Amino acid sequence: MKCDSFQEYLDGYLDGSLSELENEAMRAHMDSCGACKKIYEEQKQLLEALNDLVVSGKVRAIGASAMYG
């Protein structure tokens, strides 16, 4: 797998929608490419942080604050 393909498949890898074969290719690429592994780790952290905001209800509070100052 090349880096371009990795980035195309990254969303699917993160949301669990790839096949097992595609997941294996993604893992193998991350094992051999530090740059793509870093991109994956950053995206994963971002998604986890966004999920935490949604679950805690802070998204509504942030939105209201932004709208009404």
N, C-alpha and C positions, 0 to 999 in steps of 0.2 A: 504494500500500500504506500502511496505517495502522500505527502503532506496535504496537497489539494484535496485528495479524496478523503483524507482523515477529517478535514474541516467540513466537508460536505456531509459526512455521516455523524458528526459530533452531536448534533441535536437528537438524532435517533438513538445514539448510544446513551446519552444522558436521560432520555425519557423511557428507555427500555423497549423501544419499538424495533430494534434490529434483530435479525436472525442470529442464532448462535454462531454461525460461521462468520458473519459480519462482526459480531462482538469479539471473536477470537482475533480477527484481523486488526481490529482497533487496539486490543491489548498488546498484540505483537508489535504494532507500530509504536505505541507509547514506550514499550521496552527498549526500542532502538532509537527513539527520537526524543531527546529531552525537551526540545522546543514545543512539540505537540503535547507532550505530557504536561508541560507547564500550562498551556492553553486549556487543556482539559481540567486541570486542578483549579484554575481560576474560574472557569465557567461553572464548575460544580459548586464552588464556594458561593458564587453569586446566586445561583439557583437556590441553594440552601438558605442564604440570607433573605432572599425574597420570600421564600416559603415561610420562614420564621415570622416575617412582617405580616404576611397575610393571616397566618394562624393566630397571631397575637392581637390582630385587629388594628395594628399600628398604621396600616395602609390607609384606612379610613381617616384616622386622626391626622396623618400627614397631608392627605388630600384636602381635608377641610381647612387645615391651617394655611395651606398654599392658596386656597380659594378666597378665604376670608381674612387672611393676614393676621 
